[in-house]
Amino acid sequence: MRVKHAAFVLSAPSWGALPAPTAPEVAFAGRSNVGKSSLLNALLGRKQLAKTSGTPGKTQALNYYAVNPNPQGHPDVFLVDLPGYGFAKVSKSQRARWQQLVGRYVTERAEQGTLRAVVQLIDARHPPTALDEELLAIMLESPAPHLIALTKADKLSSNQRQQAVAGLRKHFEPYGLELPTVLTSAEKKQGLGELWTWIDTVV
């Protein structure tokens, strides 16, 4: 997909605030500080459309970004930034509410046919954490196709990148999972074409 124009549309802190299902949606999920906003900006060709922050939990709602909206405001696809996972400075009750919202979103929105895919981001420099696995369990409740984007791959050597992919596959073997995996770098624009090709396929 060629991104001619991209725009922030809305921030939905609750189920009732979600927009009407007017276009396909692709969700992006990951624990805090995994580089989700940076990757979204790179995919959309904008530097500061998705706000980046050094503070864990900056994204506290479902943020919608429209790709190539027509004059009526209907885009080719919405990229949906889900709340950062594992944010440190929130209460347990607030975290539980966000978990419930995200869990409901990835299941019901997919069952409605609106959510077409889930992209889960994992830091390529480290093995999946307990938080990554917890998020994976929530994401796998969704009937939508699931892809793993390994972020910050530019920080690794060629050999280390291969090891990261192999290590991820081995890590998820006990779950019986063989998920598509793409090495990405927002800084070096690596893997963006592969991600868009996969998004085009599922959308």
N, CA and C atoms as an extended XYZ file, in Angstrom:
609
Properties=species:S:1:pos:R:3:atomname:S:1:resname:S:1:resid:I:1 pbc="F F F"
N         0.840       -1.190        0.000 N   MET     1
C         0.000        0.000        0.000 CA  MET     1
C         0.879        1.246        0.000 C   MET     1
N         0.560        2.190       -0.841 N   ARG     2
C         1.287        3.447       -0.870 CA  ARG     2
C         0.557        4.456        0.013 C   ARG     2
N         1.269        5.019        0.986 N   VAL     3
C         0.666        5.989        1.894 CA  VAL     3
C         0.776        7.378        1.270 C   VAL     3
N        -0.358        7.878        0.782 N   LYS     4
C        -0.386        9.222        0.192 CA  LYS     4
C        -0.671       10.273        1.251 C   LYS     4
N        -1.469        9.879        2.241 N   HIS     5
C        -1.819       10.800        3.320 CA  HIS     5
C        -2.168        9.978        4.551 C   HIS     5
N        -1.815       10.496        5.708 N   ALA     6
C        -2.150        9.828        6.966 CA  ALA     6
C        -2.533       10.886        7.981 C   ALA     6
N        -3.488       10.541        8.838 N   ALA     7
C        -3.965       11.518        9.811 CA  ALA     7
C        -4.425       10.829       11.088 C   ALA     7
N        -4.187       11.482       12.217 N   PHE     8
C        -4.748       11.020       13.484 CA  PHE     8
C        -6.237       11.333       13.470 C   PHE     8
N        -7.059       10.354       13.880 N   VAL     9
C        -8.508       10.527       13.821 CA  VAL     9
C        -9.111       10.708       15.206 C   VAL     9
N        -8.830        9.776       16.100 N   LEU    10
C        -9.413        9.881       17.437 CA  LEU    10
C        -8.671        8.983       18.417 C   LEU    10
N        -8.908        9.248       19.695 N   SER    11
C        -8.370        8.443       20.781 CA  SER    11
C        -9.557        7.906       21.572 C   SER    11
N        -9.661        6.575       21.660 N   ALA    12
C       -10.808        5.938       22.298 CA  ALA    12
C       -10.395        5.315       23.629 C   ALA    12
N       -10.765        5.920       24.755 N   PRO    13
C       -10.391        5.374       26.056 CA  PRO    13
C       -11.347        4.293       26.553 C   PRO    13
N       -12.441        4.064       25.825 N   SER    14
C       -13.439        3.083       26.258 CA  SER    14
C       -14.081        2.434       25.037 C   SER    14
N       -14.795        1.317       25.272 N   TRP    15
C       -15.451        0.604       24.177 CA  TRP    15
C       -16.462        1.497       23.472 C   TRP    15
N       -17.207        2.268       24.236 N   GLY    16
C       -18.223        3.127       23.649 CA  GLY    16
C       -17.668        4.250       22.799 C   GLY    16
N       -16.375        4.543       22.967 N   ALA    17
C       -15.748        5.623       22.197 CA  ALA    17
C       -15.169        5.156       20.869 C   ALA    17
N       -15.216        3.840       20.611 N   LEU    18
C       -14.682        3.335       19.340 CA  LEU    18
C       -15.519        3.860       18.179 C   LEU    18
N       -14.892        4.122       17.045 N   PRO    19
C       -15.644        4.638       15.894 CA  PRO    19
C       -16.491        3.546       15.252 C   PRO    19
N       -17.458        3.967       14.461 N   ALA    20
C       -18.247        3.015       13.685 CA  ALA    20
C       -17.319        2.275       12.727 C   ALA    20
N       -17.595        1.000       12.458 N   PRO    21
C       -16.711        0.204       11.584 CA  PRO    21
C       -16.865        0.589       10.114 C   PRO    21
N       -16.094        1.598        9.691 N   THR    22
C       -16.206        2.097        8.316 CA  THR    22
C       -15.068        1.636        7.418 C   THR    22
N       -13.995        1.087        8.004 N   ALA    23
C       -12.837        0.662        7.210 CA  ALA    23
C       -12.110       -0.442        7.959 C   ALA    23
N       -11.318       -1.246        7.251 N   PRO    24
C       -10.531       -2.295        7.921 CA  PRO    24
C        -9.568       -1.690        8.934 C   PRO    24
N        -9.308       -2.436       10.000 N   GLU    25
C        -8.393       -1.983       11.047 CA  GLU    25
C        -7.265       -2.995       11.233 C   GLU    25
N        -6.067       -2.490       11.492 N   VAL    26
C        -4.909       -3.320       11.830 CA  VAL    26
C        -4.359       -2.789       13.148 C   VAL    26
N        -4.315       -3.648       14.166 N   ALA    27
C        -3.905       -3.234       15.500 CA  ALA    27
C        -2.420       -3.460       15.728 C   ALA    27
N        -1.801       -2.550       16.467 N   PHE    28
C        -0.398       -2.657       16.844 CA  PHE    28
C        -0.316       -2.686       18.365 C   PHE    28
N         0.298       -3.744       18.891 N   ALA    29
C         0.358       -3.942       20.339 CA  ALA    29
C         1.779       -4.264       20.762 C   ALA    29
N         2.139       -3.845       21.957 N   GLY    30
C         3.466       -4.153       22.469 CA  GLY    30
C         3.652       -3.559       23.842 C   GLY    30
N         4.618       -4.105       24.566 N   ARG    31
C         4.867       -3.561       25.894 CA  ARG    31
C         5.499       -2.177       25.761 C   ARG    31
N         5.464       -1.436       26.854 N   SER    32
C         5.968       -0.065       26.844 CA  SER    32
C         7.441       -0.015       26.428 C   SER    32
N         7.786        1.043       25.717 N   ASN    33
C         9.169        1.302       25.290 CA  ASN    33
C         9.681        0.299       24.270 C   ASN    33
N         8.791       -0.384       23.549 N   VAL    34
C         9.237       -1.321       22.524 CA  VAL    34
C         9.441       -0.614       21.182 C   VAL    34
N         9.027        0.652       21.096 N   GLY    35
C         9.201        1.406       19.865 CA  GLY    35
C         7.981        1.419       18.974 C   GLY    35
N         6.801        1.295       19.578 N   LYS    36
C         5.568        1.190       18.789 CA  LYS    36
C         5.239        2.489       18.041 C   LYS    36
N         5.320        3.619       18.755 N   SER    37
C         5.020        4.899       18.113 CA  SER    37
C         6.007        5.202       16.994 C   SER    37
N         7.271        4.893       17.228 N   SER    38
C         8.296        5.138       16.206 CA  SER    38
C         8.037        4.305       14.957 C   SER    38
N         7.644        3.039       15.142 N   LEU    39
C         7.369        2.183       13.992 CA  LEU    39
C         6.136        2.661       13.242 C   LEU    39
N         5.105        3.082       13.969 N   LEU    40
C         3.901        3.600       13.310 CA  LEU    40
C         4.235        4.849       12.498 C   LEU    40
N         5.027        5.747       13.055 N   ASN    41
C         5.427        6.942       12.319 CA  ASN    41
C         6.183        6.578       11.050 C   ASN    41
N         7.069        5.589       11.152 N   ALA    42
C         7.837        5.164        9.984 CA  ALA    42
C         6.909        4.571        8.918 C   ALA    42
N         5.954        3.744        9.339 N   LEU    43
C         5.009        3.146        8.396 CA  LEU    43
C         4.156        4.203        7.706 C   LEU    43
N         3.796        5.242        8.454 N   LEU    44
C         2.913        6.279        7.928 CA  LEU    44
C         3.678        7.401        7.229 C   LEU    44
N         5.014        7.348        7.301 N   GLY    45
C         5.816        8.365        6.636 CA  GLY    45
C         5.726        9.723        7.289 C   GLY    45
N         5.473        9.732        8.604 N   ARG    46
C         5.365       10.985        9.351 CA  ARG    46
C         6.254       10.904       10.584 C   ARG    46
N         6.873       12.003       10.950 N   LYS    47
C         7.836       11.964       12.049 CA  LYS    47
C         7.181       11.997       13.423 C   LYS    47
N         6.096       12.749       13.573 N   GLN    48
C         5.525       12.941       14.898 CA  GLN    48
C         4.009       12.744       14.915 C   GLN    48
N         3.477       11.952       14.002 N   LEU    49
C         2.034       11.725       13.998 CA  LEU    49
C         1.630       10.930       15.228 C   LEU    49
N         2.312        9.796       15.450 N   ALA    50
C         2.124        9.049       16.697 CA  ALA    50
C         3.145        9.584       17.693 C   ALA    50
N         2.673       10.025       18.840 N   LYS    51
C         3.538       10.688       19.808 CA  LYS    51
C         4.454        9.685       20.498 C   LYS    51
N         5.741        9.960       20.471 N   THR    52
C         6.717        9.121       21.163 CA  THR    52
C         7.036        9.755       22.512 C   THR    52
N         7.416        8.916       23.459 N   SER    53
C         7.726        9.420       24.789 CA  SER    53
C         8.648        8.458       25.514 C   SER    53
N         9.477        8.994       26.393 N   GLY    54
C        10.313        8.157       27.242 CA  GLY    54
C         9.568        7.671       28.468 C   GLY    54
N         8.331        8.141       28.624 N   THR    55
C         7.528        7.756       29.784 CA  THR    55
C         6.683        6.535       29.454 C   THR    55
N         6.882        5.407       30.157 N   PRO    56
C         6.083        4.221       29.887 CA  PRO    56
C         4.595        4.497       30.043 C   PRO    56
N         3.798        3.963       29.114 N   GLY    57
C         2.352        4.107       29.232 CA  GLY    57
C         1.805        5.385       28.641 C   GLY    57
N         2.547        6.032       27.744 N   LYS    58
C         2.065        7.261       27.126 CA  LYS    58
C         0.747        7.012       26.401 C   LYS    58
N         0.661        5.883       25.706 N   THR    59
C        -0.580        5.526       25.021 CA  THR    59
C        -1.508        4.844       26.021 C   THR    59
N        -2.586        5.524       26.392 N   GLN    60
C        -3.505        4.992       27.391 CA  GLN    60
C        -4.897        4.790       26.818 C   GLN    60
N        -5.007        4.809       25.511 N   ALA    61
C        -6.277        4.587       24.840 CA  ALA    61
C        -5.970        3.980       23.481 C   ALA    61
N        -7.002        3.621       22.725 N   LEU    62
C        -6.813        3.112       21.370 CA  LEU    62
C        -6.777        4.307       20.426 C   LEU    62
N        -5.619        4.553       19.830 N   ASN    63
C        -5.442        5.698       18.943 CA  ASN    63
C        -5.558        5.263       17.486 C   ASN    63
N        -6.431        5.938       16.750 N   TYR    64
C        -6.733        5.598       15.365 CA  TYR    64
C        -6.019        6.533       14.403 C   TYR    64
N        -5.329        5.927       13.423 N   TYR    65
C        -4.661        6.684       12.368 CA  TYR    65
C        -5.221        6.242       11.014 C   TYR    65
N        -5.719        7.194       10.262 N   ALA    66
C        -6.331        6.895        8.973 CA  ALA    66
C        -5.291        6.965        7.864 C   ALA    66
N        -5.291        5.955        6.994 N   VAL    67
C        -4.367        5.910        5.865 CA  VAL    67
C        -5.152        6.184        4.588 C   VAL    67
N        -4.778        7.236        3.883 N   ASN    68
C        -5.408        7.635        2.620 CA  ASN    68
C        -6.915        7.849        2.756 C   ASN    68
N        -7.358        8.703        3.705 N   PRO    69
C        -8.797        8.969        3.816 CA  PRO    69
C        -9.325        9.701        2.590 C   PRO    69
N       -10.544        9.320        2.174 N   ASN    70
C       -11.177       10.003        1.047 CA  ASN    70
C       -11.870       11.275        1.557 C   ASN    70
N       -12.485       12.073        0.664 N   PRO    71
C       -13.125       13.323        1.117 CA  PRO    71
C       -14.185       13.115        2.190 C   PRO    71
N       -14.782       11.924        2.243 N   GLN    72
C       -15.781       11.629        3.266 CA  GLN    72
C       -15.143       11.162        4.580 C   GLN    72
N       -13.813       11.030        4.569 N   GLY    73
C       -13.111       10.626        5.782 CA  GLY    73
C       -12.905        9.137        5.921 C   GLY    73
N       -13.304        8.352        4.917 N   HIS    74
C       -13.138        6.898        4.985 CA  HIS    74
C       -11.772        6.523        4.404 C   HIS    74
N       -10.910        5.887        5.191 N   PRO    75
C        -9.566        5.558        4.728 CA  PRO    75
C        -9.491        4.177        4.078 C   PRO    75
N        -8.341        3.887        3.489 N   ASP    76
C        -8.083        2.532        3.001 CA  ASP    76
C        -7.997        1.562        4.175 C   ASP    76
N        -7.387        2.037        5.265 N   VAL    77
C        -7.221        1.214        6.464 CA  VAL    77
C        -6.946        2.134        7.649 C   VAL    77
N        -7.369        1.692        8.835 N   PHE    78
C        -6.974        2.344       10.078 CA  PHE    78
C        -5.842        1.539       10.713 C   PHE    78
N        -4.773        2.201       11.100 N   LEU    79
C        -3.780        1.588       11.971 CA  LEU    79
C        -4.139        2.007       13.395 C   LEU    79
N        -4.306        1.035       14.268 N   VAL    80
C        -4.802        1.305       15.621 CA  VAL    80
C        -3.701        1.003       16.632 C   VAL    80
N        -3.274        2.032       17.339 N   ASP    81
C        -2.219        1.928       18.340 CA  ASP    81
C        -2.863        1.563       19.675 C   ASP    81
N        -2.600        0.345       20.155 N   LEU    82
C        -3.176       -0.116       21.408 CA  LEU    82
C        -2.333        0.362       22.597 C   LEU    82
N        -2.942        0.464       23.793 N   PRO    83
C        -2.197        0.955       24.958 CA  PRO    83
C        -0.933        0.162       25.220 C   PRO    83
N         0.146        0.871       25.532 N   GLY    84
C         1.411        0.215       25.868 CA  GLY    84
C         1.236       -0.712       27.048 C   GLY    84
N         1.882       -1.845       26.987 N   TYR    85
C         1.672       -2.884       27.986 CA  TYR    85
C         2.820       -2.907       28.983 C   TYR    85
N         2.492       -3.011       30.285 N   GLY    86
C         3.532       -3.066       31.297 CA  GLY    86
C         3.927       -1.699       31.810 C   GLY    86
N         3.093       -0.706       31.511 N   PHE    87
C         3.389        0.652       31.964 CA  PHE    87
C         3.487        0.672       33.483 C   PHE    87
N         4.450        1.435       33.989 N   ALA    88
C         4.809        1.332       35.400 CA  ALA    88
C         3.963        2.201       36.325 C   ALA    88
N         3.568        3.378       35.875 N   LYS    89
C         2.987        4.354       36.794 CA  LYS    89
C         1.467        4.435       36.688 C   LYS    89
N         0.812        3.305       36.700 N   VAL    90
C        -0.647        3.284       36.735 CA  VAL    90
C        -1.081        2.285       37.799 C   VAL    90
N        -2.303        2.465       38.288 N   SER    91
C        -2.818        1.571       39.312 CA  SER    91
C        -3.161        0.219       38.710 C   SER    91
N        -3.248       -0.801       39.568 N   LYS    92
C        -3.626       -2.129       39.101 CA  LYS    92
C        -5.028       -2.133       38.517 C   LYS    92
N        -5.928       -1.347       39.104 N   SER    93
C        -7.302       -1.305       38.597 CA  SER    93
C        -7.357       -0.659       37.220 C   SER    93
N        -6.544        0.396       37.010 N   GLN    94
C        -6.496        1.050       35.698 CA  GLN    94
C        -5.923        0.094       34.658 C   GLN    94
N        -4.862       -0.605       35.028 N   ARG    95
C        -4.258       -1.566       34.110 CA  ARG    95
C        -5.250       -2.665       33.758 C   ARG    95
N        -6.016       -3.128       34.747 N   ALA    96
C        -7.005       -4.172       34.504 CA  ALA    96
C        -8.086       -3.687       33.539 C   ALA    96
N        -8.494       -2.423       33.680 N   ARG    97
C        -9.512       -1.873       32.767 CA  ARG    97
C        -8.983       -1.819       31.344 C   ARG    97
N        -7.723       -1.414       31.193 N   TRP    98
C        -7.141       -1.340       29.854 CA  TRP    98
C        -6.977       -2.736       29.248 C   TRP    98
N        -6.583       -3.696       30.086 N   GLN    99
C        -6.463       -5.069       29.601 CA  GLN    99
C        -7.813       -5.577       29.102 C   GLN    99
N        -8.859       -5.274       29.858 N   GLN   100
C       -10.200       -5.712       29.472 CA  GLN   100
C       -10.626       -5.061       28.161 C   GLN   100
N       -10.334       -3.765       28.003 N   LEU   101
C       -10.686       -3.060       26.775 CA  LEU   101
C        -9.942       -3.645       25.580 C   LEU   101
N        -8.635       -3.853       25.742 N   VAL   102
C        -7.832       -4.396       24.645 CA  VAL   102
C        -8.293       -5.813       24.300 C   VAL   102
N        -8.532       -6.635       25.319 N   GLY   103
C        -8.996       -7.995       25.080 CA  GLY   103
C       -10.312       -8.029       24.344 C   GLY   103
N       -11.224       -7.153       24.743 N   ARG   104
C       -12.524       -7.099       24.060 CA  ARG   104
C       -12.363       -6.599       22.635 C   ARG   104
N       -11.490       -5.609       22.466 N   TYR   105
C       -11.279       -5.050       21.129 CA  TYR   105
C       -10.766       -6.099       20.147 C   TYR   105
N        -9.713       -6.839       20.540 N   VAL   106
C        -9.098       -7.769       19.584 CA  VAL   106
C        -9.990       -8.976       19.297 C   VAL   106
N       -10.928       -9.274       20.177 N   THR   107
C       -11.832      -10.397       19.910 CA  THR   107
C       -13.087       -9.938       19.183 C   THR   107
N       -13.841       -9.036       19.791 N   GLU   108
C       -15.135       -8.649       19.217 CA  GLU   108
C       -14.988       -7.876       17.910 C   GLU   108
N       -13.988       -7.010       17.856 N   ARG   109
C       -13.805       -6.227       16.622 CA  ARG   109
C       -13.398       -7.147       15.468 C   ARG   109
N       -12.641       -8.200       15.786 N   ALA   110
C       -12.258       -9.167       14.743 CA  ALA   110
C       -13.459      -10.016       14.343 C   ALA   110
N       -14.265      -10.424       15.324 N   GLU   111
C       -15.457      -11.224       15.020 CA  GLU   111
C       -16.444      -10.449       14.155 C   GLU   111
N       -16.447       -9.124       14.305 N   GLN   112
C       -17.303       -8.272       13.477 CA  GLN   112
C       -16.766       -8.139       12.052 C   GLN   112
N       -15.505       -8.538       11.872 N   GLY   113
C       -14.886       -8.424       10.555 CA  GLY   113
C       -14.164       -7.111       10.330 C   GLY   113
N       -14.131       -6.249       11.358 N   THR   114
C       -13.484       -4.942       11.218 CA  THR   114
C       -11.986       -5.035       11.445 C   THR   114
N       -11.589       -5.694       12.529 N   LEU   115
C       -10.162       -5.886       12.803 CA  LEU   115
C        -9.650       -7.030       11.937 C   LEU   115
N        -8.729       -6.705       11.029 N   ARG   116
C        -8.249       -7.695       10.061 CA  ARG   116
C        -6.931       -8.345       10.463 C   ARG   116
N        -6.166       -7.705       11.354 N   ALA   117
C        -4.860       -8.259       11.711 CA  ALA   117
C        -4.344       -7.612       12.980 C   ALA   117
N        -3.457       -8.354       13.665 N   VAL   118
C        -2.795       -7.866       14.871 CA  VAL   118
C        -1.282       -7.961       14.659 C   VAL   118
N        -0.588       -6.864       14.873 N   VAL   119
C         0.878       -6.839       14.824 CA  VAL   119
C         1.378       -6.659       16.252 C   VAL   119
N         2.098       -7.656       16.767 N   GLN   120
C         2.667       -7.543       18.110 CA  GLN   120
C         4.151       -7.228       17.999 C   GLN   120
N         4.579       -6.186       18.690 N   LEU   121
C         5.966       -5.746       18.648 CA  LEU   121
C         6.745       -6.333       19.824 C   LEU   121
N         7.920       -6.869       19.521 N   ILE   122
C         8.833       -7.399       20.530 CA  ILE   122
C        10.231       -6.872       20.226 C   ILE   122
N        10.946       -6.454       21.252 N   ASP   123
C        12.297       -5.912       21.090 CA  ASP   123
C        13.232       -7.016       20.601 C   ASP   123
N        13.836       -6.808       19.439 N   ALA   124
C        14.707       -7.824       18.836 CA  ALA   124
C        15.950       -8.097       19.671 C   ALA   124
N        16.299       -7.173       20.553 N   ARG   125
C        17.552       -7.304       21.296 CA  ARG   125
C        17.452       -8.244       22.488 C   ARG   125
N        16.204       -8.617       22.841 N   HIS   126
C        16.013       -9.425       24.040 CA  HIS   126
C        15.024      -10.560       23.774 C   HIS   126
N        15.152      -11.676       24.489 N   PRO   127
C        14.142      -12.736       24.384 CA  PRO   127
C        12.792      -12.198       24.856 C   PRO   127
N        11.689      -12.803       24.410 N   PRO   128
C        10.371      -12.365       24.877 CA  PRO   128
C        10.291      -12.398       26.403 C   PRO   128
N         9.731      -11.353       26.975 N   THR   129
C         9.591      -11.260       28.422 CA  THR   129
C         8.264      -11.878       28.860 C   THR   129
N         8.067      -11.945       30.180 N   ALA   130
C         6.796      -12.429       30.712 CA  ALA   130
C         5.652      -11.522       30.259 C   ALA   130
N         5.923      -10.217       30.151 N   LEU   131
C         4.893       -9.290       29.667 CA  LEU   131
C         4.561       -9.546       28.208 C   LEU   131
N         5.585       -9.851       27.410 N   ASP   132
C         5.341      -10.192       26.002 CA  ASP   132
C         4.439      -11.419       25.901 C   ASP   132
N         4.705      -12.410       26.734 N   GLU   133
C         3.916      -13.640       26.705 CA  GLU   133
C         2.498      -13.391       27.190 C   GLU   133
N         2.359      -12.522       28.182 N   GLU   134
C         1.035      -12.181       28.692 CA  GLU   134
C         0.217      -11.477       27.612 C   GLU   134
N         0.872      -10.576       26.915 N   LEU   135
C         0.194       -9.863       25.827 CA  LEU   135
C        -0.131      -10.816       24.687 C   LEU   135
N         0.792      -11.735       24.378 N   LEU   136
C         0.556      -12.718       23.326 CA  LEU   136
C        -0.701      -13.530       23.618 C   LEU   136
N        -0.877      -13.915       24.880 N   ALA   137
C        -2.052      -14.698       25.262 CA  ALA   137
C        -3.339      -13.921       24.976 C   ALA   137
N        -3.305      -12.605       25.234 N   ILE   138
C        -4.481      -11.774       24.954 CA  ILE   138
C        -4.693      -11.651       23.455 C   ILE   138
N        -3.615      -11.399       22.715 N   MET   139
C        -3.728      -11.203       21.269 CA  MET   139
C        -4.219      -12.469       20.563 C   MET   139
N        -3.815      -13.638       21.071 N   LEU   140
C        -4.195      -14.895       20.421 CA  LEU   140
C        -5.662      -15.250       20.645 C   LEU   140
N        -6.343      -14.495       21.507 N   GLU   141
C        -7.794      -14.668       21.642 CA  GLU   141
C        -8.507      -14.158       20.400 C   GLU   141
N        -7.812      -13.347       19.639 N   SER   142
C        -8.406      -12.768       18.434 CA  SER   142
C        -8.366      -13.756       17.276 C   SER   142
N        -9.455      -13.857       16.506 N   PRO   143
C        -9.437      -14.698       15.311 CA  PRO   143
C        -8.683      -14.058       14.147 C   PRO   143
N        -8.244      -12.809       14.317 N   ALA   144
C        -7.513      -12.122       13.250 CA  ALA   144
C        -6.095      -12.664       13.117 C   ALA   144
N        -5.521      -12.664       11.921 N   PRO   145
C        -4.134      -13.087       11.729 CA  PRO   145
C        -3.183      -12.284       12.607 C   PRO   145
N        -2.072      -12.916       12.997 N   HIS   146
C        -1.150      -12.349       13.977 CA  HIS   146
C         0.260      -12.362       13.398 C   HIS   146
N         0.951      -11.242       13.507 N   LEU   147
C         2.326      -11.142       13.032 CA  LEU   147
C         3.185      -10.555       14.144 C   LEU   147
N         4.426      -11.024       14.238 N   ILE   148
C         5.388      -10.472       15.192 CA  ILE   148
C         6.340       -9.536       14.449 C   ILE   148
N         6.453       -8.308       14.940 N   ALA   149
C         7.435       -7.365       14.412 CA  ALA   149
C         8.544       -7.220       15.451 C   ALA   149
N         9.739       -7.666       15.103 N   LEU   150
C        10.892       -7.510       15.990 CA  LEU   150
C        11.481       -6.127       15.757 C   LEU   150
N        11.408       -5.266       16.772 N   THR   151
C        11.821       -3.877       16.619 CA  THR   151
C        13.293       -3.665       16.953 C   THR   151
N        13.795       -2.500       16.535 N   LYS   152
C        15.165       -2.058       16.841 CA  LYS   152
C        16.213       -3.022       16.298 C   LYS   152
N        15.905       -3.624       15.148 N   ALA   153
C        16.822       -4.603       14.552 CA  ALA   153
C        18.122       -3.961       14.090 C   ALA   153
N        18.118       -2.635       13.884 N   ASP   154
C        19.348       -1.959       13.451 CA  ASP   154
C        20.413       -1.969       14.545 C   ASP   154
N        20.018       -2.287       15.774 N   LYS   155
C        20.969       -2.337       16.887 CA  LYS   155
C        21.739       -3.663       16.910 C   LYS   155
N        21.379       -4.583       16.016 N   LEU   156
C        21.992       -5.905       15.995 CA  LEU   156
C        22.814       -6.111       14.733 C   LEU   156
N        23.780       -7.005       14.806 N   SER   157
C        24.533       -7.398       13.623 CA  SER   157
C        23.674       -8.339       12.787 C   SER   157
N        24.128       -8.617       11.583 N   SER   158
C        23.389       -9.522       10.704 CA  SER   158
C        23.204      -10.887       11.361 C   SER   158
N        24.257      -11.392       11.975 N   ASN   159
C        24.183      -12.688       12.642 CA  ASN   159
C        23.240      -12.647       13.839 C   ASN   159
N        23.275      -11.563       14.583 N   GLN   160
C        22.393      -11.429       15.748 CA  GLN   160
C        20.923      -11.334       15.332 C   GLN   160
N        20.676      -10.711       14.182 N   ARG   161
C        19.286      -10.623       13.699 CA  ARG   161
C        18.752      -12.005       13.365 C   ARG   161
N        19.574      -12.813       12.713 N   GLN   162
C        19.165      -14.184       12.404 CA  GLN   162
C        18.910      -14.984       13.676 C   GLN   162
N        19.770      -14.769       14.668 N   GLN   163
C        19.611      -15.462       15.942 CA  GLN   163
C        18.338      -15.018       16.653 C   GLN   163
N        17.989      -13.747       16.520 N   ALA   164
C        16.786      -13.227       17.166 CA  ALA   164
C        15.535      -13.895       16.606 C   ALA   164
N        15.484      -14.040       15.284 N   VAL   165
C        14.334      -14.687       14.650 CA  VAL   165
C        14.268      -16.162       15.037 C   VAL   165
N        15.412      -16.828       14.968 N   ALA   166
C        15.454      -18.247       15.323 CA  ALA   166
C        15.090      -18.455       16.793 C   ALA   166
N        15.587      -17.570       17.645 N   GLY   167
C        15.295      -17.679       19.067 CA  GLY   167
C        13.827      -17.475       19.371 C   GLY   167
N        13.196      -16.555       18.652 N   LEU   168
C        11.764      -16.307       18.846 CA  LEU   168
C        10.951      -17.528       18.449 C   LEU   168
N        11.290      -18.120       17.315 N   ARG   169
C        10.566      -19.309       16.859 CA  ARG   169
C        10.711      -20.458       17.855 C   ARG   169
N        11.925      -20.619       18.377 N   LYS   170
C        12.166      -21.678       19.353 CA  LYS   170
C        11.396      -21.404       20.645 C   LYS   170
N        11.327      -20.131       21.015 N   HIS   171
C        10.634      -19.744       22.246 CA  HIS   171
C         9.156      -20.091       22.183 C   HIS   171
N         8.566      -19.911       21.001 N   PHE   172
C         7.124      -20.120       20.861 CA  PHE   172
C         6.750      -21.541       20.432 C   PHE   172
N         7.754      -22.389       20.197 N   GLU   173
C         7.478      -23.776       19.791 CA  GLU   173
C         6.569      -24.505       20.773 C   GLU   173
N         6.795      -24.386       22.108 N   PRO   174
C         5.922      -25.098       23.048 CA  PRO   174
C         4.459      -24.694       22.956 C   PRO   174
N         4.206      -23.494       22.403 N   TYR   175
C         2.820      -23.032       22.243 CA  TYR   175
C         2.199      -23.555       20.952 C   TYR   175
N         3.014      -24.240       20.138 N   GLY   176
C         2.515      -24.708       18.849 CA  GLY   176
C         2.311      -23.576       17.870 C   GLY   176
N         3.099      -22.496       18.018 N   LEU   177
C         2.916      -21.303       17.190 CA  LEU   177
C         4.016      -21.169       16.143 C   LEU   177
N         3.611      -20.846       14.938 N   GLU   178
C         4.542      -20.471       13.880 CA  GLU   178
C         4.036      -19.166       13.282 C   GLU   178
N         4.344      -18.075       13.961 N   LEU   179
C         3.817      -16.776       13.560 CA  LEU   179
C         4.749      -16.102       12.557 C   LEU   179
N         4.184      -15.440       11.538 N   PRO   180
C         5.030      -14.650       10.641 CA  PRO   180
C         5.832      -13.642       11.458 C   PRO   180
N         7.097      -13.473       11.097 N   THR   181
C         7.978      -12.585       11.855 CA  THR   181
C         8.737      -11.674       10.895 C   THR   181
N         8.761      -10.368       11.216 N   VAL   182
C         9.462       -9.392       10.384 CA  VAL   182
C        10.423       -8.601       11.260 C   VAL   182
N        11.681       -8.519       10.846 N   LEU   183
C        12.660       -7.671       11.516 CA  LEU   183
C        12.454       -6.235       11.064 C   LEU   183
N        12.326       -5.312       12.019 N   THR   184
C        12.041       -3.924       11.660 CA  THR   184
C        13.006       -2.959       12.353 C   THR   184
N        13.145       -1.804       11.758 N   SER   185
C        13.866       -0.692       12.368 CA  SER   185
C        13.201        0.595       11.905 C   SER   185
N        12.613        1.327       12.847 N   ALA   186
C        11.998        2.602       12.499 CA  ALA   186
C        13.055        3.594       12.033 C   ALA   186
N        14.216        3.553       12.661 N   GLU   187
C        15.286        4.493       12.337 CA  GLU   187
C        15.846        4.260       10.941 C   GLU   187
N        16.052        2.984       10.583 N   LYS   188
C        16.642        2.653        9.287 CA  LYS   188
C        15.593        2.304        8.230 C   LYS   188
N        14.303        2.386        8.607 N   LYS   189
C        13.187        2.068        7.703 CA  LYS   189
C        13.238        0.613        7.222 C   LYS   189
N        13.760       -0.257        8.063 N   GLN   190
C        13.889       -1.673        7.713 CA  GLN   190
C        12.585       -2.418        7.981 C   GLN   190
N        12.207       -3.294        7.052 N   GLY   191
C        11.051       -4.153        7.238 CA  GLY   191
C         9.712       -3.504        6.957 C   GLY   191
N         9.699       -2.213        6.614 N   LEU   192
C         8.426       -1.519        6.408 CA  LEU   192
C         7.677       -2.064        5.199 C   LEU   192
N         8.415       -2.342        4.128 N   GLY   193
C         7.784       -2.900        2.932 CA  GLY   193
C         7.168       -4.256        3.207 C   GLY   193
N         7.883       -5.094        3.969 N   GLU   194
C         7.345       -6.417        4.313 CA  GLU   194
C         6.072       -6.289        5.141 C   GLU   194
N         6.064       -5.350        6.088 N   LEU   195
C         4.873       -5.149        6.908 CA  LEU   195
C         3.694       -4.699        6.064 C   LEU   195
N         3.917       -3.745        5.174 N   TRP   196
C         2.826       -3.259        4.325 CA  TRP   196
C         2.325       -4.353        3.384 C   TRP   196
N         3.231       -5.184        2.878 N   THR   197
C         2.814       -6.288        2.011 CA  THR   197
C         1.893       -7.234        2.768 C   THR   197
N         2.250       -7.537        4.006 N   TRP   198
C         1.423       -8.431        4.837 CA  TRP   198
C         0.084       -7.774        5.141 C   TRP   198
N         0.106       -6.469        5.462 N   ILE   199
C        -1.139       -5.743        5.737 CA  ILE   199
C        -2.034       -5.743        4.507 C   ILE   199
N        -1.454       -5.486        3.332 N   ASP   200
C        -2.232       -5.522        2.088 CA  ASP   200
C        -2.903       -6.872        1.892 C   ASP   200
N        -2.176       -7.935        2.219 N   THR   201
C        -2.703       -9.287        2.039 CA  THR   201
C        -3.909       -9.552        2.923 C   THR   201
N        -3.829       -9.160        4.185 N   VAL   202
C        -4.930       -9.439        5.120 CA  VAL   202
C        -6.085       -8.465        4.978 C   VAL   202
N        -5.789       -7.249        4.514 N   VAL   203
C        -6.853       -6.253        4.348 CA  VAL   203
C        -7.608       -6.491        3.038 C   VAL   203
